[in-house]
Amino acid sequence: MDNFTAGEQVTNVLREKIFSGEIQDGTELTQTWVAEQLGVSRMPIREALQNLELEGFIERLDNRHTRVIGFGEEEGKSRLKVLSSLEKEAALVLMKTGKPAGKITKLQDIVKSSFSKDKELYFHTLLFMESEDRYLNQVFNRMIKPTLQLFIHHRKSSSSIAREKLLEITSALGQKEFGKIEKLLDEYYTELSIR
């Protein structure tokens, strides 16, 4: 189980509320308002607002407040397109690393075991981690993973569809069929956008 700091916990709560529409597009967030709503001190709120700004969920205003940036269907599709592109890069880098077979086996084992939304997210985490590209790994952990987790958690379609797609992706990785990987990742992320 992950141990989250107070700032990460506030970030997670606010991110979920923005993504679900509970906190709507254009809503102005102040540290005072967030503190009152969540019953926490301002220090973790500052950290949370910085994280959410980095992730593109809010924007800073001149008056030191922040405003929620809408997260409608088109914005969601746009974000998933970017996530897909970055994951394609991680897959390409992974295929170029020495001895990718063992790394691909780890990915297959995750998908073949009792599959869950947590394991689905772990698949993506491991794909970036096994690429051994520090920059891609940092981008994934700081920006991609939180958004991807929301899409996986809120997906309405069956996890079995995702499982099959991820199995196909690992197979294509093993065969070094990058064109097929690109197509499969596009299909996977399109399916995630249906929420």
C-alpha positions as CSV (number, residue, x, y, z in Angstrom):
1,M,0.0,0.0,0.0
2,D,1.3,3.4,-0.9
3,N,2.2,5.9,1.9
4,F,1.0,9.3,0.7
5,T,2.1,12.6,2.2
6,A,-0.7,15.0,3.3
7,G,0.0,17.0,0.1
8,E,-0.4,13.9,-2.1
9,Q,-3.6,13.0,-0.3
10,V,-5.0,16.4,-1.0
11,T,-3.8,16.2,-4.6
12,N,-5.6,12.9,-5.0
13,V,-8.9,14.1,-3.5
14,L,-8.9,17.3,-5.6
15,R,-7.9,15.6,-8.8
16,E,-10.7,13.1,-8.4
17,K,-13.2,15.8,-7.7
18,I,-12.1,17.8,-10.8
19,F,-12.1,14.7,-13.0
20,S,-15.5,13.5,-11.9
21,G,-17.0,17.1,-12.3
22,E,-17.7,17.6,-8.7
23,I,-15.5,20.6,-8.9
24,Q,-16.5,22.2,-12.2
25,D,-14.6,23.9,-14.9
26,G,-13.9,27.6,-14.0
27,T,-14.2,27.1,-10.3
28,E,-11.8,29.3,-8.5
29,L,-9.9,27.5,-5.8
30,T,-8.3,29.4,-2.9
31,Q,-6.3,27.8,-0.2
32,T,-8.8,28.9,2.4
33,W,-11.7,27.3,0.5
34,V,-9.9,24.0,0.1
35,A,-8.8,24.0,3.7
36,E,-12.4,24.5,4.8
37,Q,-13.7,21.8,2.4
38,L,-11.1,19.2,3.3
39,G,-10.2,20.2,6.9
40,V,-6.5,20.4,6.3
41,S,-3.8,23.0,6.8
42,R,-2.5,25.2,4.0
43,M,0.9,23.6,3.7
44,P,-0.4,20.4,2.0
45,I,-2.8,22.5,0.0
46,R,0.0,24.5,-1.5
47,E,1.7,21.3,-2.5
48,A,-1.5,19.9,-4.0
49,L,-2.2,23.0,-6.0
50,Q,1.4,23.0,-7.4
51,N,0.9,19.3,-8.4
52,L,-2.4,19.9,-10.0
53,E,-1.1,22.9,-12.0
54,L,1.8,20.7,-13.2
55,E,-0.7,18.1,-14.3
56,G,-2.9,20.6,-16.1
57,F,-5.9,20.4,-13.9
58,I,-5.8,24.0,-12.7
59,E,-4.2,27.3,-13.7
60,R,-2.8,30.1,-11.6
61,L,-4.5,33.4,-11.6
62,D,-3.0,36.8,-10.9
63,N,-4.6,37.1,-7.5
64,R,-2.7,34.0,-6.2
65,H,-5.8,31.9,-6.6
66,T,-6.2,29.1,-9.0
67,R,-9.0,28.1,-11.4
68,V,-10.1,24.6,-12.5
69,I,-9.4,23.8,-16.1
70,G,-12.2,21.9,-17.7
71,F,-11.9,18.2,-18.3
72,G,-14.6,17.4,-20.8
73,E,-14.6,14.7,-23.4
74,E,-12.4,16.5,-25.9
75,E,-9.8,17.4,-23.3
76,G,-9.8,13.8,-22.1
77,K,-9.3,12.5,-25.6
78,S,-6.5,15.0,-26.1
79,R,-4.7,13.9,-22.9
80,L,-5.1,10.2,-23.8
81,K,-3.5,10.9,-27.2
82,V,-0.5,12.4,-25.5
83,L,-0.3,9.5,-23.1
84,S,-0.4,7.1,-25.9
85,S,2.4,8.9,-27.7
86,L,4.6,8.8,-24.6
87,E,3.9,5.2,-24.0
88,K,4.8,4.4,-27.6
89,E,8.2,6.1,-27.0
90,A,8.7,4.0,-23.8
91,A,7.9,0.8,-25.8
92,L,10.4,1.8,-28.5
93,V,13.1,2.5,-25.9
94,L,12.3,-0.8,-24.1
95,M,12.7,-2.7,-27.4
96,K,16.1,-1.1,-27.9
97,T,17.4,-2.0,-24.4
98,G,19.7,-4.9,-23.9
99,K,17.8,-8.2,-23.1
100,P,14.2,-6.9,-23.4
101,A,12.9,-10.5,-23.3
102,G,13.0,-10.7,-19.4
103,K,11.4,-7.3,-19.1
104,I,8.6,-8.3,-21.5
105,T,8.0,-11.5,-19.5
106,K,7.5,-9.3,-16.4
107,L,4.8,-7.3,-18.3
108,Q,3.1,-10.5,-19.5
109,D,3.1,-12.0,-16.0
110,I,1.2,-8.9,-14.7
111,V,-1.5,-9.2,-17.4
112,K,-1.8,-13.0,-17.1
113,S,-2.2,-13.0,-13.4
114,S,-5.5,-12.1,-11.7
115,F,-6.0,-8.9,-13.5
116,S,-7.4,-5.8,-11.8
117,K,-7.3,-2.0,-12.4
118,D,-4.4,-1.7,-10.0
119,K,-2.4,-4.3,-12.0
120,E,-3.4,-2.5,-15.2
121,L,-1.9,0.7,-13.9
122,Y,1.2,-1.3,-12.7
123,F,1.6,-2.6,-16.2
124,H,2.0,0.9,-17.5
125,T,4.3,1.8,-14.6
126,L,6.5,-1.2,-15.3
127,L,6.6,-0.5,-19.0
128,F,8.0,3.0,-18.4
129,M,10.3,1.8,-15.6
130,E,11.7,-1.1,-17.7
131,S,12.5,1.3,-20.6
132,E,15.3,2.5,-18.3
133,D,14.8,6.0,-19.6
134,R,15.0,8.3,-16.5
135,Y,13.3,11.2,-18.2
136,L,10.4,9.2,-19.5
137,N,10.1,7.5,-16.1
138,Q,10.0,10.9,-14.3
139,V,7.4,12.2,-16.8
140,F,5.3,9.1,-16.2
141,N,5.4,9.3,-12.4
142,R,4.8,13.0,-12.1
143,M,2.3,13.6,-14.9
144,I,1.1,10.6,-16.7
145,K,0.4,8.1,-13.9
146,P,-2.1,10.3,-11.9
147,T,-4.2,11.0,-15.1
148,L,-4.0,7.4,-16.3
149,Q,-5.1,6.1,-13.0
150,L,-8.3,8.3,-13.2
151,F,-9.1,7.0,-16.6
152,I,-8.6,3.4,-15.6
153,H,-10.6,3.8,-12.4
154,H,-13.5,5.5,-14.2
155,R,-13.6,3.3,-17.3
156,K,-17.1,1.9,-17.9
157,S,-16.1,-1.0,-20.2
158,S,-14.9,-4.4,-19.0
159,S,-11.3,-4.8,-17.8
160,S,-11.1,-8.0,-19.9
161,I,-10.9,-5.8,-23.1
162,A,-8.0,-3.9,-21.6
163,R,-6.4,-7.2,-20.5
164,E,-6.6,-8.6,-24.0
165,K,-5.2,-5.5,-25.6
166,L,-2.2,-5.4,-23.1
167,L,-1.5,-9.1,-23.8
168,E,-1.4,-8.2,-27.6
169,I,1.0,-5.3,-26.8
170,T,3.4,-7.5,-24.8
171,S,3.3,-10.1,-27.7
172,A,4.1,-7.3,-30.2
173,L,6.9,-6.1,-27.9
174,G,8.4,-9.5,-27.9
175,Q,8.3,-9.7,-31.7
176,K,9.6,-6.1,-32.0
177,E,6.7,-5.1,-34.2
178,F,6.6,-1.4,-33.4
179,G,3.9,-0.6,-36.0
180,K,1.6,-3.1,-34.4
181,I,2.4,-1.7,-30.9
182,E,1.5,1.8,-32.1
183,K,-1.9,0.6,-33.5
184,L,-2.6,-1.5,-30.3
185,L,-1.8,1.4,-28.0
186,D,-4.0,3.7,-30.0
187,E,-6.9,1.2,-29.7
188,Y,-6.2,0.8,-25.9
189,Y,-6.3,4.5,-25.3
190,T,-9.3,5.0,-27.4
191,E,-11.1,2.4,-25.3
192,L,-10.0,4.2,-22.2
193,S,-11.6,7.5,-23.5
194,I,-15.0,5.9,-23.4
195,R,-16.2,6.8,-19.9
